[in-house]
Amino acid sequence: MNFEQFQKEMSQREKHLPRGLSALELIELSLATDGSGARAAALVILSLEADNWFKFSPVELIYFDDRYRKHANNVLMGVESGDFKPSDWLERLDIDVKDKIRLLMEKWDNLRVKR
């Protein structure tokens, strides 16, 4: 199998997984509001996008209502070895979130791990 075939196969597979669209819901929540649920959503996404800067703790899950807890679970359960970035999942669905991830990092910069 060549690289292009592999990419196509991964894109097809992604269409059947809930993780990408759930990640998008968490991204939208974390950009739209400033509450504890938005903070938790930002940590879920940013810890996967930029693990060396942001750390997610499972305790953060208490801040989600049922809807967003389901989305967080879909994202966390969707993590696979070598395939853990929500932006990659969404790119396979032809949804570009690079700018949103950048905005997320800027908005929630105060959550960065202090070194």
N, C-alpha and C positions, 0 to 999 in steps of 0.2 A: 504494500500500500504506500503510495507516495504522500507527500505532505498535504497537497491540495485535497486529496481524497479523505485524509484524516481530518482536516479542518471541516470539510463538508459533513462528515459523519458526526463530528462533535456538535456542529450547529443543528443537525437534525435531532440528535439526542437531547440537546438543550431545550428544544421546543416542548418536550414531554416532562420536563422537570419544573417544579414550582419555585425553585430557589431564585431564579433571575427576577421574576416579577415581584416576588416577595422582597427582594433586595431593593427594587425600585420603590416599593411602598415605604420601606424604612428610610430610604434616602429622601423621599418627598416629605415625610413626617419631620425628619431632623432638620430640613431646610425651612419648613413652614412655621414651626413653633419653637419655643425656648424651654418648654417644661421638662420634667424628669423623664417622660416617655421619649421625647425628642432626643434628650441627652443619651439615653440608653440605646436608641436606634443609631445614633451617630457612632457610639462606641462599638456596636456590633459591626457596622460597615467599615469604619476606619481601622479597627483592629485587624481586619482581613486585608484591607488595601495597603496599610502602612504599619505592619506589626511592630516595627522597631520604634514607632513614635506613639502609638496608642495601644492600651491594654484593656481588654474587655474582661469583666468579672461576671460570672453567672448570677451574682446577687442583683445585677442590673435588671434582670428579667422581672423582678417584682414591680417595676414601674410601668409595665405594659398592661393594657386592657386585653381582653381575649383576642380581639382581632390582630393586634400588633404582636401579641405573644405567638400566635400562629405563624405570622410572617417571620419573626425572629427564629422560631424553631425550624422553619423551612430553610432559612439561610444557613443556620448552624448545622443542620443535618445534611445540607447540600455540599458542605466542604469535603473535598477529596484531596488526596495527596497530589501535589503539583497543580491543583485546580481549585484554588480557594479565593480568587479575587472576584467579587461581585461585578466589577466593571467588565471583566472578561466574559462572564456569563451573559451579561446584557449585550455586549458587543456581538456575541453569537446570535442574538435575537434581533440584530440590526438596530439596537438602541444605544446611542452614544451618550455616556454619562461622564465623560472626562471632565467637562466644565463643572458639572454638579459635584463631582468628587473634590475638585479643587476648591469650590465654594464651601463644601462641607469641612474641609481641612482648615480653611480660613475662619469659618464661623466658630468651630469648636477647638480652636488652637489651644485654649486654656485647659483642655483635657490631655494634652501631650504629656508623656512621661517626662518628668524632670530628671536630668542626669547631672 
